[in-house]
Amino acid sequence: MSKYTIETTYHLPTYRQRTYEASTVEEACRLAREDDDWSDDKQDHESAGEPYVSGIWKGADTAYRGEAIPVPSQFGETERRKAKHFDDMLDALSDVLAAHDHPGRDMPWGTARNAIAKARAIIAGQRDPDAPERTA
């Protein structure tokens, strides 16, 4: 049996509460975002993010000492999975639109179906569906 070093991470929200004097809500928000003094920050342990796998290396105690193994998508951070999958779905739907604009071209329904199935798995907090085998 193989050994793997796995790094898991979670995000811990850090916040501050300050009063800003401004003419509009937008100006107050801009002032807050531009304020780089976090000396009075607080950590919100009750709102910590989900743990996710942020690194994998083959062998015991090998973190950052060898070639990293790609983390399977379903073990990654959900928000990043959603963002990456948004790109995948955009590409799939763009292919559908492009095929629709060119009569006689095969519609890539399989690509769109796979993107939708993965999106549903991400939303449900489940593992990615098995990738379909590609035919040449």
C-alpha distance (Angstrom), angle and dihedral (degrees) to the residues before:
residue distance angle dihedral
M1 . . .
S2 3.83 . .
K3 3.78 127.5 .
Y4 3.79 123.1 -135.4
T5 3.78 131.9 -173.0
I6 3.80 107.6 -137.1
E7 3.80 123.8 -167.6
T8 3.79 114.7 -157.6
T9 3.78 124.0 -170.0
Y10 3.77 140.1 -175.8
H11 3.77 130.6 -170.2
L12 3.77 116.9 -117.9
P13 3.80 111.5 -157.9
T14 3.76 113.6 -127.7
Y15 3.77 118.1 -165.1
R16 3.76 144.1 170.8
Q17 3.77 132.3 -161.9
R18 3.79 118.0 -142.1
T19 3.77 137.6 157.7
Y20 3.81 118.6 -123.9
E21 3.79 126.5 -170.1
A22 3.80 110.9 -136.3
S23 3.80 143.3 145.2
T24 3.82 94.9 -123.7
V25 3.80 140.6 20.3
E26 3.81 89.0 -112.2
E27 3.80 91.8 54.4
A28 3.81 91.2 48.7
C29 3.81 90.4 50.2
R30 3.82 90.9 48.9
L31 3.81 90.9 50.3
A32 3.80 90.8 50.2
R33 3.81 92.7 49.3
E34 3.81 92.3 47.7
D35 3.83 93.2 47.9
D36 3.81 104.9 102.3
D37 3.81 97.8 -177.7
W38 3.81 106.7 108.7
S39 3.80 96.7 161.6
D40 3.82 92.0 122.6
D41 3.82 97.3 44.7
K42 3.79 123.2 144.3
Q43 3.80 129.9 -155.5
D44 3.79 120.2 -130.1
H45 3.81 104.8 -147.1
E46 3.81 91.7 172.2
S47 3.81 91.3 63.1
A48 3.79 98.3 44.7
G49 3.78 114.3 146.2
E50 3.77 125.9 -112.1
P51 3.80 117.6 -79.2
Y52 3.80 113.2 -105.8
V53 3.79 136.7 176.9
S54 3.80 109.5 -98.3
G55 3.80 99.8 171.7
I56 3.81 143.0 12.9
W57 3.81 129.6 -168.6
K58 3.80 129.2 175.1
G59 3.79 113.8 -113.6
A60 3.80 136.4 27.6
D61 3.81 119.1 -55.3
T62 3.83 93.0 -4.0
A63 3.81 101.7 133.1
Y64 3.82 110.3 148.7
R65 3.84 90.8 -6.6
G66 3.74 100.8 94.5
E67 3.74 141.8 18.8
A68 3.78 110.8 -49.2
I69 3.79 117.7 -124.2
P70 3.81 114.1 -131.6
V71 3.81 111.6 -102.3
P72 3.83 111.5 -122.0
S73 3.80 107.7 -113.7
Q74 3.80 96.6 -117.4
F75 3.82 90.7 61.6
G76 3.80 93.5 51.9
E77 3.77 128.7 94.4
T78 3.81 110.5 -67.6
E79 3.80 95.1 -133.9
R80 3.80 91.7 52.3
R81 3.81 90.2 45.5
K82 3.79 88.9 53.9
A83 3.80 92.6 48.7
K84 3.82 93.2 47.8
H85 3.77 91.6 45.5
F86 3.79 91.0 49.8
D87 3.81 86.1 61.5
D88 3.83 90.6 48.1
M89 3.79 92.2 49.8
L90 3.79 91.6 47.1
D91 3.80 89.3 53.6
A92 3.83 91.9 47.4
L93 3.79 93.6 48.0
S94 3.81 90.2 45.4
D95 3.81 88.0 55.3
V96 3.81 90.1 51.3
L97 3.79 91.2 50.2
A98 3.81 92.1 46.5
A99 3.82 90.9 50.6
H100 3.80 90.4 48.3
D101 3.80 89.4 53.2
H102 3.83 91.3 53.5
P103 3.82 112.2 58.7
G104 3.79 113.1 -144.5
R105 3.80 94.7 29.9
D106 3.80 115.5 119.3
M107 3.78 112.9 -106.4
P108 3.85 111.5 -119.3
W109 3.81 93.8 -135.6
G110 3.81 92.3 148.8
T111 3.81 92.2 60.3
A112 3.80 91.2 49.7
R113 3.85 92.2 46.4
N114 3.83 91.2 50.3
A115 3.82 91.7 49.4
I116 3.80 91.2 50.1
A117 3.83 92.4 47.7
K118 3.80 91.2 51.8
A119 3.81 91.6 47.2
R120 3.81 90.0 53.4
A121 3.83 90.7 49.1
I122 3.81 91.4 51.2
I123 3.81 92.3 49.3
A124 3.82 90.7 47.9
G125 3.82 91.6 48.5
Q126 3.81 91.3 -118.2
R127 3.79 132.8 135.1
D128 3.78 119.6 -86.6
P129 3.80 115.8 -86.3
D130 3.78 114.2 -105.2
A131 3.78 110.1 -86.0
P132 3.80 112.0 -110.9
E133 3.78 116.7 -115.5
R134 3.78 112.1 -102.7
T135 3.74 120.1 -129.9
A136 3.77 120.7 -148.4
